[in-house]
Amino acid sequence: MDRYVTHASFTLERSYPVPPGRVFAAWADPALKSRWFAGGDACPNHELDFRVGGREVATGGPEGGPVMTFESLYREIVPQERIVYTSTMSAGADVITVSLTTVEFKAAAGGTQLVLTEQGAFLDGKEEPAWRENGTADQLKALATVLENTVLESDG
């Protein structure tokens, strides 16, 4: 097997029409986060211990395929401002990506500007940087839907 590492980083910026505290809560609350991050029913195996030193683990994968495990360790949490975590993505027993992610929550006109930056080491071509970027963009889109539905539910 040819072993190599592809280093890559990407930044995604999204605007949400709700206050930073509400967007931050969608990252911190296990029930809310599992709805957008882990695909809800598609990934029922999601655990979140949201504190510095806490872990997050999501496992799942296609039927008949390898079990995919995303595991994070929270390194810094500044409520309503910033989250920094390190992560690994594994396919079965093989680690395929190791990354550092920073999520910033900034008050903006009409809501929140979220800036997510991920720096990764993608191992042996088992995951491509573009796949991770697209998957993360899909999660942030799902986050918008959860925030919209949460606003509707809380507003009556």
NORGIUR-V139232 format. One record per residue. N is the residue number from 1. RES is the residue in three letters. SS is DSSP state (H for helix, E for strand, L for the rest). OMEGA is omega in whole degrees, -180 to 180 (none if undefined). D_CENTER is the distance of its C-alpha to the mean C-alpha in whole Angstrom. Layout:
n->N res->RES ss->SS omega->OMEGA d_center->D_CENTER
n->N res->RES ss->SS omega->OMEGA d_center->D_CENTER
This chain:
n->1 res->MET ss->L omega->178 d_center->30
n->2 res->ASP ss->L omega->-178 d_center->29
n->3 res->ARG ss->L omega->177 d_center->27
n->4 res->TYR ss->L omega->-180 d_center->25
n->5 res->VAL ss->E omega->172 d_center->22
n->6 res->THR ss->E omega->178 d_center->20
n->7 res->HIS ss->E omega->-180 d_center->19
n->8 res->ALA ss->E omega->174 d_center->17
n->9 res->SER ss->E omega->176 d_center->15
n->10 res->PHE ss->E omega->177 d_center->13
n->11 res->THR ss->E omega->176 d_center->13
n->12 res->LEU ss->E omega->177 d_center->12
n->13 res->GLU ss->E omega->180 d_center->13
n->14 res->ARG ss->E omega->175 d_center->14
n->15 res->SER ss->E omega->178 d_center->16
n->16 res->TYR ss->E omega->-175 d_center->16
n->17 res->PRO ss->L omega->178 d_center->20
n->18 res->VAL ss->L omega->-179 d_center->19
n->19 res->PRO ss->L omega->179 d_center->19
n->20 res->PRO ss->H omega->180 d_center->17
n->21 res->GLY ss->H omega->-180 d_center->17
n->22 res->ARG ss->H omega->178 d_center->16
n->23 res->VAL ss->H omega->178 d_center->13
n->24 res->PHE ss->H omega->-180 d_center->12
n->25 res->ALA ss->H omega->179 d_center->13
n->26 res->ALA ss->H omega->174 d_center->11
n->27 res->TRP ss->H omega->-172 d_center->8
n->28 res->ALA ss->H omega->-176 d_center->11
n->29 res->ASP ss->L omega->-176 d_center->13
n->30 res->PRO ss->H omega->-178 d_center->12
n->31 res->ALA ss->H omega->178 d_center->14
n->32 res->LEU ss->H omega->-176 d_center->12
n->33 res->LYS ss->H omega->-179 d_center->9
n->34 res->SER ss->H omega->180 d_center->10
n->35 res->ARG ss->H omega->-178 d_center->12
n->36 res->TRP ss->H omega->-175 d_center->9
n->37 res->PHE ss->L omega->-173 d_center->6
n->38 res->ALA ss->L omega->175 d_center->8
n->39 res->GLY ss->L omega->178 d_center->11
n->40 res->GLY ss->H omega->-178 d_center->13
n->41 res->ASP ss->H omega->-179 d_center->17
n->42 res->ALA ss->H omega->179 d_center->15
n->43 res->CYS ss->H omega->-176 d_center->13
n->44 res->PRO ss->L omega->-178 d_center->16
n->45 res->ASN ss->E omega->-179 d_center->15
n->46 res->HIS ss->E omega->177 d_center->12
n->47 res->GLU ss->E omega->180 d_center->13
n->48 res->LEU ss->E omega->173 d_center->12
n->49 res->ASP ss->L omega->-170 d_center->14
n->50 res->PHE ss->L omega->175 d_center->13
n->51 res->ARG ss->L omega->176 d_center->15
n->52 res->VAL ss->L omega->-175 d_center->16
n->53 res->GLY ss->L omega->179 d_center->17
n->54 res->GLY ss->L omega->-177 d_center->15
n->55 res->ARG ss->E omega->170 d_center->13
n->56 res->GLU ss->E omega->180 d_center->10
n->57 res->VAL ss->E omega->174 d_center->11
n->58 res->ALA ss->E omega->178 d_center->10
n->59 res->THR ss->E omega->179 d_center->13
n->60 res->GLY ss->E omega->178 d_center->15
n->61 res->GLY ss->L omega->-178 d_center->16
n->62 res->PRO ss->L omega->178 d_center->19
n->63 res->GLU ss->L omega->-180 d_center->22
n->64 res->GLY ss->L omega->-179 d_center->25
n->65 res->GLY ss->L omega->179 d_center->22
n->66 res->PRO ss->L omega->174 d_center->20
n->67 res->VAL ss->L omega->178 d_center->18
n->68 res->MET ss->E omega->180 d_center->15
n->69 res->THR ss->E omega->175 d_center->13
n->70 res->PHE ss->E omega->-178 d_center->9
n->71 res->GLU ss->E omega->-179 d_center->10
n->72 res->SER ss->E omega->173 d_center->9
n->73 res->LEU ss->E omega->-179 d_center->12
n->74 res->TYR ss->E omega->-176 d_center->12
n->75 res->ARG ss->E omega->179 d_center->14
n->76 res->GLU ss->E omega->175 d_center->15
n->77 res->ILE ss->E omega->173 d_center->14
n->78 res->VAL ss->E omega->-173 d_center->17
n->79 res->PRO ss->L omega->178 d_center->17
n->80 res->GLN ss->L omega->-180 d_center->16
n->81 res->GLU ss->L omega->-172 d_center->16
n->82 res->ARG ss->E omega->172 d_center->13
n->83 res->ILE ss->E omega->176 d_center->11
n->84 res->VAL ss->E omega->179 d_center->11
n->85 res->TYR ss->E omega->173 d_center->10
n->86 res->THR ss->E omega->-174 d_center->11
n->87 res->SER ss->E omega->167 d_center->10
n->88 res->THR ss->E omega->171 d_center->12
n->89 res->MET ss->E omega->-180 d_center->12
n->90 res->SER ss->E omega->172 d_center->15
n->91 res->ALA ss->E omega->-172 d_center->17
n->92 res->GLY ss->L omega->-179 d_center->20
n->93 res->ALA ss->L omega->-175 d_center->21
n->94 res->ASP ss->E omega->171 d_center->20
n->95 res->VAL ss->E omega->-177 d_center->17
n->96 res->ILE ss->E omega->178 d_center->16
n->97 res->THR ss->E omega->170 d_center->14
n->98 res->VAL ss->E omega->-175 d_center->13
n->99 res->SER ss->E omega->174 d_center->11
n->100 res->LEU ss->E omega->-178 d_center->11
n->101 res->THR ss->E omega->174 d_center->9
n->102 res->THR ss->E omega->177 d_center->10
n->103 res->VAL ss->E omega->180 d_center->9
n->104 res->GLU ss->E omega->-180 d_center->13
n->105 res->PHE ss->E omega->-177 d_center->14
n->106 res->LYS ss->E omega->175 d_center->17
n->107 res->ALA ss->E omega->-180 d_center->20
n->108 res->ALA ss->E omega->178 d_center->22
n->109 res->ALA ss->L omega->177 d_center->24
n->110 res->GLY ss->L omega->178 d_center->24
n->111 res->GLY ss->E omega->-172 d_center->20
n->112 res->THR ss->E omega->170 d_center->17
n->113 res->GLN ss->E omega->178 d_center->16
n->114 res->LEU ss->E omega->177 d_center->12
n->115 res->VAL ss->E omega->180 d_center->12
n->116 res->LEU ss->E omega->178 d_center->9
n->117 res->THR ss->E omega->178 d_center->11
n->118 res->GLU ss->E omega->175 d_center->10
n->119 res->GLN ss->E omega->-173 d_center->13
n->120 res->GLY ss->E omega->169 d_center->13
n->121 res->ALA ss->E omega->-176 d_center->16
n->122 res->PHE ss->E omega->-165 d_center->17
n->123 res->LEU ss->E omega->169 d_center->19
n->124 res->ASP ss->L omega->177 d_center->22
n->125 res->GLY ss->L omega->-178 d_center->21
n->126 res->LYS ss->L omega->169 d_center->19
n->127 res->GLU ss->L omega->180 d_center->16
n->128 res->GLU ss->L omega->178 d_center->16
n->129 res->PRO ss->H omega->-179 d_center->15
n->130 res->ALA ss->H omega->178 d_center->15
n->131 res->TRP ss->H omega->-180 d_center->14
n->132 res->ARG ss->H omega->180 d_center->10
n->133 res->GLU ss->H omega->179 d_center->11
n->134 res->ASN ss->H omega->178 d_center->12
n->135 res->GLY ss->H omega->178 d_center->9
n->136 res->THR ss->H omega->177 d_center->6
n->137 res->ALA ss->H omega->177 d_center->9
n->138 res->ASP ss->H omega->178 d_center->10
n->139 res->GLN ss->H omega->-179 d_center->7
n->140 res->LEU ss->H omega->174 d_center->8
n->141 res->LYS ss->H omega->177 d_center->11
n->142 res->ALA ss->H omega->176 d_center->11
n->143 res->LEU ss->H omega->178 d_center->10
n->144 res->ALA ss->H omega->179 d_center->13
n->145 res->THR ss->H omega->178 d_center->15
n->146 res->VAL ss->H omega->179 d_center->14
n->147 res->LEU ss->H omega->179 d_center->15
n->148 res->GLU ss->H omega->-179 d_center->18
n->149 res->ASN ss->H omega->179 d_center->19
n->150 res->THR ss->H omega->177 d_center->19
n->151 res->VAL ss->H omega->180 d_center->21
n->152 res->LEU ss->H omega->180 d_center->23
n->153 res->GLU ss->H omega->-177 d_center->23
n->154 res->SER ss->H omega->-180 d_center->24
n->155 res->ASP ss->L omega->171 d_center->26
n->156 res->GLY ss->L omega->none d_center->29
